[in-house]
Every structure is written in structure tokens, then in C-alpha cells.
Amino acid sequence: MGSEAIDNILSRRSIRRYSERPIEAAALETMLKAAMSAPSAHNQQPWAFVVIDDRKILDSIPDFHPYSKMLYQAPAAIVVCGDLRELPAPYFWQQDCAAATQNILLAANALGIGSVWIGVFPHEELVTKVQELLGIPGDIKPFSIISLGYPSEGKGPSNRFAPERIHHNGW
Ligand SMILES: Cc1cc2nc3c(=O)[nH]c(=O)nc-3n(C[C@H](O)[C@H](O)[C@H](O)COP(=O)(O)O)c2cc1C
């Protein structure tokens, strides 16, 4: 069974090489709308986002994050943060932010934009460095950085379907 939405999920890959074409404001808004449409525990929506399109800021992230060198080429990035102030279900905020992150990746793919999920939380040192770089208060935790750019590389679907991982009515 197929549909555009399913094809979008199956074709998403991490894209780490980009053209110089900037990401349009409307596209960023669409991705942020997708992020905020994610499910969250108690519908607490504990997320906040920092959009970065300043070349100097993007270039400074690989100084402390060893797996983020694609940001040298990326025209933009979105930092997904957990806002830990007054949460009804504080122990679920990471899952909520992961769902928001994945929605951004899928929206980017649907718009023809390449992206990578760059992990930040739970590495305390990375969390602190991102907070310092962007002036983020202590109770707002950077969870992930998503690099964004129109692709200058192509990747086919990954096809990781593994029937042996599926169990029915018990292990
Ligand atoms: C929690 C998490 C953290 C990740 N961190 C990084 C990262 O720091 N740098 C990077 O280049 N890719 C990172 N990735 C992307 C994975 O390497 C990538 O999703 C995986 O290799 C599968 O490839 P695909 O996204 O093309 O399907 C991360 C993915 C997840 C889910």
C-alpha cells in the first residue's frame, strides 16, 4: 500500500551536503508547524525552537560538536529545545521533543529540503555549550539540532524492513 505520506516517510534520509540556496521563511514556518503538530504527553507541548541562519553561529557549532560538520554548508538549522518550566509530565519531555524533531525531518523531506538530526541531549556538555552559544536559559534544554539545506547529494531509500524483528501476540 502506498501514498504520498508513506513515500515521504520511506524516502527520508540524512542529507549532509547542501547547495547555497537559502531556506525560505515560508518553508521554515511549515517545518515549525509540523513540529508543533507532534503528539506530546498530556498534550504538554514542552518545545521551543531556535532558528539559526547566521553563518557565524552555524560555523561555530562544529567547534564543540564533533558530528555536526555538515553545518558548515547548511544555510539554516533549527534547535529543538525542551522547556522544562511547569511540565505536567516532566519525565516525557524527551519523547515529545523527539516526535517534534522527526516531524521536522519529514516536513523537510516533503518540501525537498535535506536534513540531519544532530543529537544534543542527554550529553550535558553539549547541552551547556548550545545554551551558552544561543543565550538559552538553564531550564530550557537544547534537545537536538536539525541541519537544513537543499540537497546537493542524492540518497535512495534505506529499506531497513526486517520481518524478523516483528512478533505477534507476544515475543
Ligand atoms: C538521536 C539521534 C542522534 C543523531 N545524531 C547525529 C549527529 O550528531 N550527527 C549526524 O551526522 N547524524 C546524527 N544522526 C543521524 C543518524 O546518523 C542517521 O539517522 C542514521 O545513520 C540513519 O541514516 P538515515 O537518517 O539516512 O536514514 C542522529 C540520529 C538520531 C536519531
The ligand as a Gaussian input file, in Angstrom:
#p B3LYP/6-31G(d) Opt

LIG

0 1
 C       19.151000      10.634000      18.356000
 C       19.907000      10.811000      17.065000
 C       21.106000      11.487000      17.073000
 C       21.825000      11.669000      15.886000
 N       22.964000      12.420000      15.921000
 C       23.636000      12.652000      14.756000
 C       24.771000      13.516000      14.753000
 O       25.170000      14.052000      15.797000
 N       25.400000      13.731000      13.580000
 C       24.978000      13.152000      12.402000
 O       25.591000      13.390000      11.359000
 N       23.881000      12.338000      12.375000
 C       23.201000      12.091000      13.512000
 N       22.060000      11.321000      13.490000
 C       21.581000      10.760000      12.197000
 C       21.870000       9.265000      12.077000
 O       23.259000       9.059000      11.886000
 C       21.056000       8.705000      10.890000
 O       19.694000       8.940000      11.102000
 C       21.276000       7.203000      10.703000
 O       22.610000       6.952000      10.321000
 C       20.351000       6.605000       9.659000
 O       20.525000       7.235000       8.401000
 P       19.312000       7.977000       7.669000
 O       18.874000       9.137000       8.555000
 O       19.878000       8.457000       6.355000
 O       18.177000       7.022000       7.482000
 C       21.328000      11.137000      14.664000
 C       20.102000      10.460000      14.670000
 C       19.387000      10.314000      15.854000
 C       18.034000       9.626000      15.808000

